[in-house]
Amino acid sequence: MKTFTKNHFSAAAMFFMLLLPMLSGCDPFQQDGITSPDEIAKKGYFYIADRGTNSLIMLDYGMQELKRWSLNAIAPDTVALQGITFNGKNVWLAFSGNEKFIVQVDATDNNLAILHSIKVPPYVSGSTQGTVRGIANDGQYLWVVNSGSATYALTPTLYKISLANDSTVASYPIPAASPRGITSANIAADAYGKGPAAGLYLLDNDTKYVYYFNNSTPLFKQSFAAPVPPAGTTWDQTLGITNDGESFYTLSYSDLASYLFKTSYLGEVGFSYKLPYKYPVAVAWSNYDIRTIIPPTVSGISPASGAQGKSVAAYVSGSGFHEGSGLAVNLGSGITVDTVKYVSATSIYVRLTIDANATLRKRNIVVTNPNGSVATGDSLFNVTAVPVSEYLFVTDYSNMLYQIRVSDTAVVQSVSTSAISSGSPRGLAYDGTNLYMGCSSPSYKIYKISAANNVITASDSIACPFNTGTLQGLTYYNGALWVLQTNTAGMIYKLDPANGAVLDSIVAPGTTGARGLVFANGLLYCNDRDGKNIYSCDPLVKLWTIAFGEPAPPAGTTSTTGMFFTGTNFWMSNSGGTNVLSDVLMEVTPTGSIIRYFKAPNAGAGQPSGIVYCQLKDN
């Protein structure tokens, strides 16, 4: 295979030293015949990560700087900007140093806001090994380049991270000593039907070569030589690569100058531009203007009701929320919003005071972002005359049933289920009046239960349609019970609550990894903890699709064990075996974002399983 020697690079450098003044003497990239501002805007934008000023810089296709955002609030002096990519609406940035992290940022304000942050692999014993470099987004996965570490004997590696749940799906050794930028490309074929293969293109700083990565194989191979800028007096670097669907663009700098090259898939230089930045390390192209303000949405509030004369702590859920002094929430006359606290792009904490004479009716929720964008959620909060409280009922592997008041997470009742069954309780269901508890081996029964004054009683029971495997989930919907069995193949059975007759069945997603079971908006949801995904299906069509990734608790192991839908959000139980930090109860939006969470009773020993939510009148 052909490779460049030092003499090749020296000759190339001399050639470009003669060529670049001719190319740079006119307007950059406008040799394409594009001159009007409207036409330039149609060609998209370049987003450059500049380490010299610790800034994100936005350029139009004519290389005019449109906007600059400081990264000082996001990245301290102890970390260094390394990579950039784009996901259709937002920029992702990678940093490495004393801390290593990747963030998705919102750029609709003068200051960048972090929408999401993920740990950089390999994450071992509380820290990342190696150095994160380039990142690329292909719409389904985030690809992260780690250049390795001699200290940890880590060789250069490409990591594949699920955008659904931030989990590392796979890793691949990189056959290059100094990998840097990476881009996901699907370059259109030329007039002769020729073009590069769709996939990932990785830039190596040592060889100045671009490598193609075929994920289906998976293999790396040299694709083309990157343009080499005039050699600096002491050093030169070729670090960034992106594409616009037609051409590649590579970013290089030295102690003399910085350049952005436009190249074909064969490495043929079209045009170049001498950048006025000293230390640009990464570049991403997009036809989307990230300054565009996207209105927020409001999807719900939990709790969804409050009584006259009472104070209520609640969480507003939605999307596109921004942090800042102008963030406001309004529920109309008779309700005072005493506290507004930004939690995340999908959650706002509020404390409400409801007047004693507030009108009894459902209220709209209006959220105003600091940038002035507004969203309204219709009839989401109900003012009632009788006070009610939110409760969770949770079972765990130690044969316990807990009643937990959500407002302060207090356990108001705890009772052993051994009084009615020796089988481990693995599922709970609620029909609006009655609780049902599913117990696995050796009983394999579903009990209609009630719990009061720390005493549990069963008024009825039905046998499961199986006596092998493990009962791992239970839900109630439209007059029927649905029970999940995991074995060599997971099965979900629809049962008549009166006699246990099987009315229908569905193959579960996954096998032994299937756990929680619930209906939401007419769809059946079930998770596969092995694949770390929550699936949904129409029970008539019986075809599973990924709804979202398993929500990851802030610490510990991701493993959903139970689910319940309130009509607005999910409540989920999570357990990671004996890991105390993994045993949590979480309220989750319909798209998988965690609104709030707290530690489960008997965490680390009991391992929570079934979960249901209900509102009960206060005594």
N, C-alpha and C positions, 0 to 999 in steps of 0.2 A: 504494500500500500504506500502511496506517495506521501512523504512527509517533508516539512520545511526544515532546512538547516539554518544555522546562524547566518550564512552567506545569503541565503534566500531572503531572510528577513532584512538584512542590511540593504540588499538591492531594492527590496520592496519599499523600505523606508525612504531611500533616496528618490525613488520614483514618485512617491506621494508628496515628498517635500517640494518637488517641481510641480506636481499636479494640483495640490491643494490651493495655492494662491489663485490659480485660474478658476477653480470651482467655487472658492469662497468669496471671490470678488463681486459676485452678483447675489441677488436675493436667494436665500437657501430654499432648495426644493421647488422653486417656482420655475425651474426649467421645464416643468411639466406643462407650462402654459397657463398656470393658475395665478391670477393676480388680484381678483376682486375679493373683498373681505368675505362675502357670502360663499364664494367657491372655496376659499381657504378653510372656512368653518366646516364645510361639508367633508373635507379631507381628515377631520378629526383633530386630536390633541395629543401632545406628548407630555407625560408626567415624569419629571426627573427628580430623583432622590439625590440631593446635594449634601455630602458630608461636610464640606467646607463651611457652610453656613447653617448646617443642621436644619435644612428646609426641604419642603416639598414644593416644587416649582412647576407651574402649568404653562406650557407653550402652545401656540397654535401651529398649524402646518407651515406657516411662514416664519417660524422661529421667533415670533414676538411673545415676550413674557406677558401673560395675562393675569397671573395671580401667584403669590408666594405665601406659604403658610409656615410659620415657625414650628419646629418639632420639640422645642425646649421643654414644654410642659408634658410631653409624652415620654421623651427619652432624656434621662439625666446625662451628665458629662461622662459617666462611667460606661456608657454603651455607645456603640457605633452603628450608624445606619448602613445597611448592607443590601437590601433587596426591595423590590416593588412589583406588584402585579395588580390586576383589575378584575372585578367580578361582574361588570355590567352597570353598576350604580356607584360603587365605592372602591377606593384604593385600599390595598393591603400593604403594610410595610413590615420589613424584617429588621431586627436589631440584634447585635451580638456584643458581648463584652462581659462585665461583671454580672450582668443580667442578660438573658437571651429570651426574646419573645417576638411574636408576630401579632400585629393588631390590624383590625379592619376599622377604618376611620370615616367619619362623616365630615364633608368639607363644605357644607352649605352655609356655615358661619365663618366669621373672620378667624376664629380659633377652631382647630380640629377637635372633634369629639370622638372618643373611642367607642365603637359600637360592639366590638367583640375582641377578645384576646385569647390566644392559645399558647400552650407551652411548646417549645421547640424540641423535637426528638433528636437524639435519644435522651430522655429525661430519667436520670438515675439518682436515687438518694437525694431528691430535692433540688437537683440542678441539671442543666443541660451540658452534655459533653460535646467537645468540638466547637466549631464556629459555623453558625448559620450564614449562608450567602444569598444566592438568588432564590426567588419563589415564583411559582407560576400557578395560575388558576385555569382549569379546563372546564369549569362549570359544574363538575361533580366532585373533583378532588383538588386539594391544594398540594402542590409538589414543592418540596423543600430541599435545597442543596445544603449539605453539611460538608465542609472541606476537611473534616477530620481533626485528629489531635494525636500528637506523639505521646503526650502524657498518659492518655487513656488507651493508647494503641488502637485508635479509631481511624480507619481508612476513609477516604472520601465516599460519601453515601448519598443516594437520592431517596427521600422518604415520601411516601404516598399517604396523605391524610384525608380522611373523610370530612367533607364540609357539613355533613349531617350531624356529626357528634364529636368532631375533633380527634377521633381515634386514629392511630397509625395503622394503616391497612397492610402496608408492605414496605420493604426497603430493598434497594438495589445498589451493588457496588459500582462506583463510577471509575472508568478506566482512564482517569486523568488526574494529574497531581495537584492542579490548582483550579478546580471548577469554580465558576462565578455565576454569571447571569443565566437564566433559563426562561424560555417562552413556550407557550402552547400555540401551535400554528396549524392552520388549515389553508395554505396558500392556494389561490386559484391557479389553474393551469393556464399556460400561455396559448397563443393562437395555434400552436402546433400540438396542443394537448399535452405538453410537458410541464412538469412542475414537481415540487418536493412532496414527499409523503406527509400526510397529516400526522402530527404527534408532537413530541417535545424536542426542543433544540437547546442544547447546553453549550455554553461558551467556556473554554479553558484558557486561563490567562498565561500559562507557561508556553503552550504550543501555539497559541493564537488560532486554535481551530474550533469550529462549531461541530458538535457531535449530535447526531440524530438518535433519539431513543424510541424504540418500538415497544410500547407497553404490552402488546399481546405476545411478544416473543419470550421474555423481554431482553433486548440486546441494545447496546450502544454501538454506533459506527461513525467514523469520521464523515462529515457531510461536505463542508467547504472551509476554506481558510478565511478568517476574519480580516478585514482591512487593518493595516498597521499604520498608525500615525507617525509623524516625524519623531525620531528617537529623542528622548530628553537627555539632558546632560548627565543625569544620574539614574533615572528610571522612567519607565512608561508602563501603563496598565491598560488592558482591554477587559472591561468588566461587565458591561450591560448588553442585553439583547432583547428586542421586542419585534413585533410584526404587525402589519395592518391588513392582513389578508391578501396582500398583493406582493409586498416586499418585506425584507428583513431590515432592521436598523440596529447597528451596533454602536456602543458607546465606549470611547477610549479617552484616556488623559495621560499626560506626562507633566514634568515640571516646566515644560514649555507652553503647552496648550491642551485644550480638550476638544474632541471632535465627535460629532454624530454622523455616522455613515449610513447611507441607503444602499442596500446591496440586493442582488438577485439571489436565488437559491443556489447558484453556482459560485457565489462570492464575488461576482462582478460588481464593481462600485458604480452606482448611478451618480449620486451627488453626495456632497458632504457639507457640513457646516461647523465652523469654529465656534464653540460655545464660550460664552463669557463667564464660565464657572470654573473654579480651580479644582474642585474635588467631586465631580459628579460620579456616583458609583452604580447607579441603576436607572433604567428607563422603562416606561410602559406606555403603549399607545392605546387610545380608545377614541371612538367617534362620539363619546358621551361627555358632556360638560358636567363635571362633578360639583360645580357650583349651583346647579339646578336644585331649587328647593322642592322637596317632595313632601306634600302634606302628610301629617301623621294620620293614624287611624285609631279609633277607640272601639274595642270589641267587648269589653265587660268590666265588671268591678266585683271584688270579693271582700266582704260579703255583699250580696246584691240587695240587701234591705236593711233598714234601721227604724227603730221606733221613735215616736214623738218624745221629745225631752231627753233623748239619750245622746251619748257621744260614741262615735264609731271609728275604729281604725280600719282602714281598707286599702286595697291595692287596685289601682286602675290598670287594666291591661290593654295592649294595642301594639302599635308599631310606629317607628319614626319619632320617638320622643327625644328631645334634646335637653341637655343639662344647661342650666344658666339661671340668672336672676329673674328673667322674664317668664319662666315656666309657671303656668297657672292652670287651675282646675276649677270649674264652676258647675254646680248642680241646681242652680235656680234659687228662687226666693224661699226663705225658711230654712235653708241649710248653709251654715257658715263653714268654709273650708279653713280650718285653723292652721294646718300644716300641709305643705307640699314638698315632697322630697324625691328627687330623681333617683331611681334605682338602676334602671338600664334603659336601652332603647325600646324595650317592650313593657316596662313596668314603672309606675309612679306610686309612691306611698302617700296616702292622705289621711288626715284626722278630721272628722266631720263632727259638728255640733248641730243637732236637729232641734229646731224650736218646738216647744211644747204644743204650739198651735199650727205647726206646719201642715200644709194641705196633704191629705192622704191620697197619694197618687204616685205613679211611676215618673221618674225624672230622667231628662237627658243629661249626659255628661259631656261637657265641653272642655277640651284641652287646647291650650294656646302655647306654642313653643316660643322660645326667646326670639326667634327670627320672625315671629308674627304669623306663621302658618297655624291654621286652626282645623280641628276635627271635632265632630259631634257623634256621640253614640246615642241612639234613640232609645228611650224608655228602658234604661239599664238598671236604675236604682229605684227601689220601691220604699216609700215612707209608709210605715204601718202603725197601728194603734197599740198592738200587743208586742212587747219585746220578745225577740227570738235570738237564739245563739247558735253558732255553727259548731258542729261536733264531727269528729272523725271516730269511726270504730275500726280498730286495727287488730288483726290476729298476728301471732308470731309462732316460730317453730318450737318454743318452749311450752306450747299448749296454753297460751294466755290470750284473753280478749281484753282490749283496753278501750275505754271511752275517753276521748281527749277533747277538751274545749280549745277551739282553734285560736281564739282571741289572745289567750295567754299561754297556750300549749300545756295547760295543767291536765294531769290525768285525774279525772273525776271518778273513774271506776275501773277496777282491774279485777278480773275473775278468771279462774282456771277453767278451761274447757274440758278437763278430764272428767268432770262430773257427768257429762253426757256422752263422751266418746274418748277412746284411747288413741284414736287416729289423730295425726298431726293436722291442725287447721291450716289449710292452704288457700282458701278463697272465701270472700264475703260478697253478698249481694243484698240489695235493698229495693223493695217494691213500692216505697213511699209510705208504708206502714210497718212492714215486717222485715226483720233481718233473717238472712239465710247464711248458714256456715257450711262450707264443704270440707270434709275431713278425709284424708287419704288413708293409706294402709294402717291398720288392718280392717277398718270399718267400711271405707269407700261409700260413705253416705253423705247426704245433704240434709241438714237439720233446719227447721224453722225455729228460731230462737228468740228469746227476750232476755234482757239483762237489767236488773234493778237491785239497788242496795248490795252490790257486789255478789249477787247470786245469779247464776245463769240457769235457764230452764228451756227445754225443748218441747214444743207443742205438737210437732209432727216431724216425720222424716221420710225420705225416699232413697232407694238404693241407686248408686251410680250404674250405668250400663257397662261397667268394666270392673274387674277385680285384680288387675295387674297394672304395672306402671305407677305413676304418681298423679294425683289430682293437683293441678297447679293454678287453677283460676276458676272464677265463678262470677256470673253477672245475671241480671234480670232485665228483660226487655219485652214489651208488648205481651204480657201474660205468660211468658215462658222463661224457664231457667236455662242458661247456657253454661256448660261445664267443660273444662279443658283437661285432657289427659295427655301426659307425656310418656312416651315409651320409645321403642325403636322408631316409631312414627307418631307425631303428635296429632291428636284428633279432638275436635270440638263437637259436642253433642247438644242439640236443642231438646229440652225435656219438658213434659207436662208436669207442672209442680204438684198436681194432685196425686199422680200415681207413678211418676218417673218414666212414662212411656217415651221412647225416642221418636221425636217428630222430624228431625233432620240431622245431618252431620256435615262437617266441613273439615278438610285436612288443614291442620295448623301450619303456620309458617315456622320453619325449623323443626327440630325433633325434640331432643331433650332440653333445648334452650328456650322453648316457649313458656311464658309465665302469665302475666296479667291478661285480663279479658274484660272488655267493656264496650258498650254501644255509645256512639256519639253522633248526633245528627243523622241517624239512620244507618250509619256504617258500623261494622264490627271491627274493633281494634284488638290487636294482640301483639305482644312483643317477642322478639327472639334475642335472648341475652347473648347468645353465641355470636350472632351477626351484629349486635349492638344497634338494632333498629326497631322502631315501632311500625307495625304494618296495619293497613286497613283494607276492608273489602266489603262489597255489597253482598249480603248473605244469600241473595238469589243468584248472583253471577258466580260467586265463590272464587274470585281471582284476587290474590293479594298484591298490593303495591306498597312501597315504602312511603309512609306518611311523614316521618321525621326520625332522626337519630335518637337513641335513648338519651334523655337528659343526663348530663354528667354532674354529679354532686361536686361542690367546691373542693372536696378532698375525698380520698378513698377510691373505691372501685365502682364503676358504672354497672349496675345490674338491676333492672326494673323487676319487681316481684309481684306487684299488684297495681290495679288502675281503677279509677272511678271518674265519671264525667258529671259535672254539676249542672250542665246546660250552658256554661260559659267557659270553664277551664277544666283541666284534669287535676285530680289528686293522684299521686303515685307513691308507692312505697319502694324503697331501694335497699338492697342488702349486699354486702360484700363478704359474707362469711363472718369471721371473727373480727373483722376490721371495724372498730367503733365508729370511725369517721364515715364509713359507707352506709351505715344504718340510719337513713333519714327518710322523712316524709316531705314531699315536695308538691307545691301547687305549680302547675305547668300550663302554659298557653296552648291553644290548639295547634300551634306550629312548633312546639317543643322547647320554648324558652322558659326557664325557671323564674317564677315570680317571687316565691319565698320558700323557705325550707326550715326544718328544725329536726333535732335528733329524736329518733324513735325511742319509746320506752324500752328498757333492757337492751340497749344498743350493744352490739358486739357479742351478745350471748343468745338473745331471743331470735334475731333475724326476722324482721317484719315480713308478712306475706300478704294476706287479704286486706283490703281497705275500702270503706264506703264513707260517704259524706252525707250529712243531713242537717236540717235546721229544726230545732226543737224550741217550743215555747218555754220562756223562763218561768220558774215557779214564783 
